[in-house]
Amino acid sequence: MGLDRILRHRQIVSANAALKQIQTLRQEFPVSIIVMGDQTTAKDWKAKLETLPDAPRVMLVDERYSSLEARDRYWQMHPPQGLSRLIPKGLRNPPTAIDDIVAMLLIERYLNRLIGNE
């Protein structure tokens, strides 16, 4: 996602493939900052990312409640159809992984903080 908030690429990759995929994407897009959540293994991943050639800055963002927010965003992006519309919102679970949507939200949080909207 660029500073203009236009999504350029969206994908879920395994942890084992992440560094290689980042390098591949950097050949296609001008990546100057990598935004990631600040919980669990954030320090380890930040250290790994900083070993990349011409490493971009790594910015950690508060990721609390991002999974819940991503679930809501999923249903905004993919409204339920048919009988599933009758299931209460809080009981609906996306039929697929939503880590890519979490990543979008973390970038949005970073950009909001950057321009003072949060």
Sequence and secondary structure as in RCSB ss.txt:
>XXXX:A:sequence
MGLDRILRHRQIVSANAALKQIQTLRQEFPVSIIVMGDQTTAKDWKAKLETLPDAPRVMLVDERYSSLEARDRYW
QMHPPQGLSRLIPKGLRNPPTAIDDIVAMLLIERYLNRLIGNE
>XXXX:A:secstr
  TT          HHHHHHHHHHHHHHS   EEEEESSTTHHHHHHHHTTSTT  EEEEE  TTHHHHHHHHHH
HHS   GGGGGS GGG   SS  HHHHHHHHHHHHHHHHTT  
